Amino acid sequence: MASVANHYEHNTQVLNTLNVGDRVKFSRGVYKHWAIYFGFGQIVHMAGEDNDGMGSTSIHFFSIGGQRYSKAEIRIDDFWKVAGNDKADIDNSADSTWKALDPNVIVAKATSRLGKIKYNIFFSNCEHFANWCRYGKRISDQVNGTLILGALGAFASQSFTAGALLVAFFIYNVVKSDDKMEEQERH
Protein backbone atom coordinates (compact mmCIF):
# COMPACT_ATOMS: atom_id res chain seq x y z
CA MET A 1 0.00 0.00 0.00
CA ALA A 2 2.88 2.36 0.74
CA SER A 3 4.21 2.00 -2.81
CA VAL A 4 0.83 3.07 -4.26
CA ALA A 5 0.94 6.18 -2.06
CA ASN A 6 4.54 6.80 -3.14
CA HIS A 7 3.54 6.38 -6.79
CA TYR A 8 0.73 8.89 -6.29
CA GLU A 9 3.12 11.51 -4.90
CA HIS A 10 5.72 10.70 -7.55
CA ASN A 11 3.14 10.75 -10.37
CA THR A 12 1.73 14.06 -9.13
CA GLN A 13 5.22 15.55 -9.40
CA VAL A 14 5.69 14.01 -12.87
CA LEU A 15 2.33 15.36 -14.08
CA ASN A 16 3.19 18.83 -12.77
CA THR A 17 6.48 18.87 -14.71
CA LEU A 18 5.32 17.34 -18.02
CA ASN A 19 5.67 19.45 -21.14
CA VAL A 20 3.56 19.01 -24.25
CA GLY A 21 5.20 16.40 -26.47
CA ASP A 22 7.08 14.60 -23.69
CA ARG A 23 7.23 10.81 -23.79
CA VAL A 24 5.59 9.30 -20.70
CA LYS A 25 6.62 5.85 -19.53
CA PHE A 26 4.31 3.83 -17.27
CA SER A 27 6.09 0.94 -15.52
CA ARG A 28 3.78 -2.07 -15.66
CA GLY A 29 6.03 -4.74 -14.15
CA VAL A 30 7.59 -6.76 -16.96
CA TYR A 31 6.98 -4.11 -19.62
CA LYS A 32 6.55 -0.36 -20.06
CA HIS A 33 3.54 1.40 -21.55
CA TRP A 34 4.41 4.52 -23.56
CA ALA A 35 2.44 7.66 -24.33
CA ILE A 36 2.81 11.27 -25.46
CA TYR A 37 1.79 14.14 -23.19
CA PHE A 38 -0.97 16.12 -24.90
CA GLY A 39 -1.37 18.80 -22.25
CA PHE A 40 -4.16 19.57 -19.76
CA GLY A 41 -3.53 16.31 -17.86
CA GLN A 42 -4.17 14.24 -21.00
CA ILE A 43 -2.01 11.76 -22.88
CA VAL A 44 -2.22 10.27 -26.37
CA HIS A 45 -1.43 6.57 -26.45
CA MET A 46 -2.06 3.24 -28.13
CA ALA A 47 -4.54 1.10 -26.21
CA GLY A 48 -6.55 -2.05 -26.77
CA GLU A 49 -10.01 -1.41 -28.17
CA ASP A 50 -11.60 -1.43 -24.70
CA ASN A 51 -8.60 -0.54 -22.52
CA ASP A 52 -4.87 -1.05 -22.35
CA GLY A 53 -5.27 -4.05 -20.09
CA MET A 54 -4.93 -2.09 -16.86
CA GLY A 55 -5.68 -4.27 -13.88
CA SER A 56 -5.06 -7.47 -15.83
CA THR A 57 -3.42 -10.23 -13.84
CA SER A 58 -2.34 -12.34 -16.81
CA ILE A 59 0.37 -11.53 -19.31
CA HIS A 60 0.15 -12.61 -22.94
CA PHE A 61 3.07 -12.29 -25.32
CA PHE A 62 0.95 -10.76 -28.08
CA SER A 63 -0.88 -8.28 -25.92
CA ILE A 64 -1.35 -4.79 -24.68
CA GLY A 65 -1.23 -4.88 -20.91
CA GLY A 66 -1.92 -8.59 -20.71
CA GLN A 67 -5.01 -8.53 -22.92
CA ARG A 68 -4.93 -10.14 -26.36
CA TYR A 69 -5.55 -7.75 -29.24
CA SER A 70 -5.07 -7.74 -32.97
CA LYS A 71 -6.53 -4.26 -33.17
CA ALA A 72 -5.89 -1.25 -31.04
CA GLU A 73 -6.71 2.40 -31.05
CA ILE A 74 -4.87 5.63 -30.61
CA ARG A 75 -6.78 7.76 -28.14
CA ILE A 76 -6.57 10.59 -25.67
CA ASP A 77 -7.03 9.62 -22.03
CA ASP A 78 -6.60 11.20 -18.63
CA PHE A 79 -3.09 10.75 -17.23
CA TRP A 80 -4.46 9.27 -13.98
CA LYS A 81 -6.67 6.76 -15.78
CA VAL A 82 -3.68 5.37 -17.63
CA ALA A 83 -1.30 5.57 -14.67
CA GLY A 84 -3.62 3.69 -12.35
CA ASN A 85 -1.41 2.32 -9.55
CA ASP A 86 1.70 2.24 -11.74
CA LYS A 87 4.68 4.56 -11.63
CA ALA A 88 4.96 7.14 -14.42
CA ASP A 89 8.09 8.90 -15.59
CA ILE A 90 9.04 11.48 -18.16
CA ASP A 91 11.42 9.68 -20.50
CA ASN A 92 12.91 11.74 -23.27
CA SER A 93 16.21 9.88 -22.94
CA ALA A 94 16.44 9.29 -26.70
CA ASP A 95 16.76 13.08 -27.17
CA SER A 96 20.51 12.55 -26.80
CA THR A 97 20.46 10.21 -29.82
CA TRP A 98 17.67 11.60 -32.00
CA LYS A 99 16.39 15.12 -32.53
CA ALA A 100 13.00 15.64 -30.95
CA LEU A 101 10.43 17.27 -33.19
CA ASP A 102 8.72 20.51 -32.23
CA PRO A 103 6.11 19.86 -29.48
CA ASN A 104 3.27 21.07 -31.75
CA VAL A 105 4.40 18.65 -34.47
CA ILE A 106 4.64 15.79 -31.94
CA VAL A 107 1.06 16.35 -30.79
CA ALA A 108 -0.17 16.83 -34.37
CA LYS A 109 1.42 13.49 -35.38
CA ALA A 110 -0.07 11.78 -32.32
CA THR A 111 -3.58 13.11 -32.88
CA SER A 112 -3.42 12.42 -36.63
CA ARG A 113 -3.61 8.72 -35.77
CA LEU A 114 -6.62 8.89 -33.43
CA GLY A 115 -8.89 5.92 -33.96
CA LYS A 116 -8.54 2.21 -34.64
CA ILE A 117 -5.28 0.78 -35.92
CA LYS A 118 -3.65 -2.63 -36.20
CA TYR A 119 -1.49 -3.73 -33.28
CA ASN A 120 1.63 -5.84 -33.53
CA ILE A 121 3.96 -6.26 -30.57
CA PHE A 122 7.03 -6.42 -32.82
CA PHE A 123 6.29 -3.62 -35.29
CA SER A 124 3.41 -1.45 -34.08
CA ASN A 125 3.19 -1.15 -30.30
CA CYS A 126 2.83 1.79 -27.91
CA GLU A 127 6.58 2.45 -27.81
CA HIS A 128 6.83 2.46 -31.62
CA PHE A 129 3.96 4.97 -31.63
CA ALA A 130 5.48 7.29 -28.98
CA ASN A 131 8.89 7.27 -30.70
CA TRP A 132 7.33 7.94 -34.10
CA CYS A 133 5.45 10.91 -32.66
CA ARG A 134 8.45 12.45 -30.89
CA TYR A 135 11.32 11.50 -33.22
CA GLY A 136 9.77 10.31 -36.48
CA LYS A 137 11.27 6.84 -35.83
CA ARG A 138 9.31 3.62 -35.25
CA ILE A 139 11.60 1.87 -32.83
CA SER A 140 10.91 -0.12 -29.68
CA ASP A 141 13.86 -0.70 -27.36
CA GLN A 142 11.75 -3.24 -25.45
CA VAL A 143 11.23 -5.33 -28.59
CA ASN A 144 14.78 -4.85 -29.88
CA GLY A 145 16.23 -5.89 -26.53
CA THR A 146 14.03 -8.99 -26.36
CA LEU A 147 14.91 -10.07 -29.90
CA ILE A 148 18.61 -9.46 -29.35
CA LEU A 149 18.53 -11.51 -26.14
CA GLY A 150 16.70 -14.27 -28.00
CA ALA A 151 19.27 -14.25 -30.79
CA LEU A 152 22.15 -14.26 -28.29
CA GLY A 153 20.51 -17.13 -26.44
CA ALA A 154 20.19 -19.08 -29.67
CA PHE A 155 23.82 -18.39 -30.56
CA ALA A 156 24.96 -19.30 -27.04
CA SER A 157 23.06 -22.57 -27.23
CA GLN A 158 24.98 -23.28 -30.45
CA SER A 159 21.89 -22.86 -32.58
CA PHE A 160 23.55 -20.49 -35.01
CA THR A 161 20.84 -21.00 -37.63
CA ALA A 162 18.03 -20.07 -35.22
CA GLY A 163 19.91 -16.98 -34.03
CA ALA A 164 20.72 -15.87 -37.56
CA LEU A 165 17.11 -16.39 -38.67
CA LEU A 166 15.82 -14.38 -35.71
CA VAL A 167 18.17 -11.48 -36.50
CA ALA A 168 17.27 -11.61 -40.23
CA PHE A 169 13.54 -11.74 -39.40
CA PHE A 170 13.90 -8.71 -37.14
CA ILE A 171 15.85 -6.61 -39.65
CA TYR A 172 13.55 -7.50 -42.56
CA ASN A 173 10.40 -6.66 -40.63
CA VAL A 174 11.70 -3.38 -39.20
CA VAL A 175 12.45 -2.17 -42.73
CA LYS A 176 9.12 -3.55 -44.03
CA SER A 177 7.19 -1.90 -41.16
CA ASP A 178 8.84 1.49 -41.74
CA ASP A 179 8.09 1.27 -45.47
CA LYS A 180 4.40 0.49 -44.80
CA MET A 181 4.00 3.36 -42.35
CA GLU A 182 5.72 5.83 -44.70
CA GLU A 183 3.38 4.73 -47.49
CA GLN A 184 0.33 5.27 -45.23
CA GLU A 185 1.59 8.76 -44.35
CA ARG A 186 1.79 9.71 -48.03
CA HIS A 187 -1.90 8.87 -48.57
N, C-alpha and C positions, 0 to 999 in steps of 0.2 A: 504494500500500500504506500509506503514511503517513496518508492521510485515513481509511482504515478504522480504523487504530489510534487516531486522533484521535476518530473517531466513537465508538469503544468507550469511551474515557475520558469523553467528553462524555455519552454515553448512560448510563453508570454514575452520573454526577452527577445527571442528570435523574431516573433511576429512584429514586435515594436521596432526592430532594426532592419527588416526586409525592405529592399528597394524593388521597384517595378523591374521585372525581367530577371531577377535572381533565380537561380536554381534552388529548389527546396528538396532536401533529402529526408525522407521519413524512414527511420530504422525499424524494420518489421521482423527482427530476429535474424533469420537466415538470408534475407534479401533486403534491398532498399527500394522504396517507392519514390519516384522522382516527379517533380512538378515544376511549374514556372509561376512565380508570384505575379499576379495580375494587378494587385493594388486593392485597397479597401477591404483587407482581410480575406481576399479571395485568391484561389489558385486555379490554374488551368492544368489539367492532367489527363492521362489516359486511364480509364477505368473500365471494368467489366460492364456489360449492359445494365445491370441492376446496381452494382457497387464495385468497389475494388477488392472485395473479399475481406473487408475489415471485420474482425471478430471471428474469422474462420479458425478452426482448430486443426484443420488438415492442410497439408501442403501437397500440391500436385506440380509436377515438373512443368507441364504446359499450362500455366495458370497465371492469373493476376491475383495475388493475395490469397492463394490457396484454393481459389474457385476456378473451375475449368471453363475456358472461353475460347471460341474461335473468332468471335467478334468482340469489339470493344467500342468505346466512344471517347471522344475528346470532349471534356466538359469543364465548366467552371463550378467549383464548389467552395464552400466556406473552409478556411484553413483548419478550424477546430474539428469539423466533421471528418476531414481526411486524417488529421493527426490522431484523433481518438486518444488512446492511452500510450501512443508511441512517441518517441523522441524525434523532434524535427531539428534540422540544422540548415543554415545557409551553406551551400557548397558550390562556390564558383571557382573551385581549385583548378579547373582546366583553363582558366583565364591566363595562366602562366604559359600554356602551350598553344592555345588557339585564341584568336581575337574575338572577343564578345561583340555581338552586334549591338546597335543602338537599342536601348530599352523599348522604345516605341516599335521598332522593327520586330523585336523578340515577341512582344505581346501581339502584334499584328499577325506574325507567323502562327503563333499558338492559337489565336482565335479563328484563323482562316481554316483550321481543321476541325472546328466544332462539329460534332455529330458522330455518326457511326463509322467505324473503320475496321479493317481486319487487324487481328492481333496475332503476332508470332513472337514467341519468347526470344528467338535467335535474331530476328531481323526487324521487328517492329514492336518494341515494348516501351514502357514508360520512360526508361532512360534514353533510348534512341530518340524519342519524341522531345524530351527536355533538351538534349544536346543539339538536336536539329534546330529547335527554336532559338537557342542562345548562340550557337556557333555555326549553324548551317551544316553540321556534320552529324550523320546518323551512326553513332558509335555507342556501344554499351560496354563499359569496363567490366561489369558483372558477368556478361556473357563471354567476352573475350577471355577473362581470367579463368572461367570455368572450362572453356574449350582448350585453352593452353594447358591447364592442369590435366585435362583428359588426355591430350596428346602426349604430354610428358609421361603420364602414367603408362600409356600404351608403349612408348619408347622404352621406358624403364623396365617394363615387363617383357621386353624383347619382342614386342609385337610391332615391329617397324612399319609394316604395311598398314595396320590399323591406325597408328599415329599419323602416318603420312596422309592417309585418306581423310582423317579428321581435319588436319590442317588444310588440305586441298578443298574439302567441302566448305570449311569456314571462309576461306579466301574467295572462292567462287561465289558464294552466296552473299557476302558483303558487297562485292562489286555488283552483282545482279540486283540486290535490294536497292543500292544507291541509284542504279540506272532506272529502275522502275519508279522510284519516288521523284527523280528529276523529270521523267516523262510526265508524271501526273501533274507536277507543278507547271509544266508548259501549257497544259490544257485548261 
